[in-house]
């Protein structure tokens, strides 16, 4: 992707190559090499299952459901340098050009 105007924002598929590369970079920077906590792993797996249930319910109610998307924007990150930033949205309804509803599911 080239460097767009700072106000550029778009929706991408979670399979988008640039988004996947960004995710790999985050994983590599934050991977400690230590074994994970089995309780936390099971807990997070269950939270993801409930998130999928909520996504399916929303898809039955909203006819133009796009499902999970990545919000891509060009801006300053923690390094204070402008670069592509991404945020995963759990559910989007409408189209990529005219989204109508953004949903971020938080289960505690």
Secondary structure, DSSP 8 states (H G I E B T S, - for coil): -----TT-EEEE-TT-HHHHHHHHHHHHHH---S---HHHHHHHHHHHHHHHHHHHHHHHH-TTEEEEEEEEEEEE-TTSSEEEEEEEEEEEEE-SSSEEEEE-----
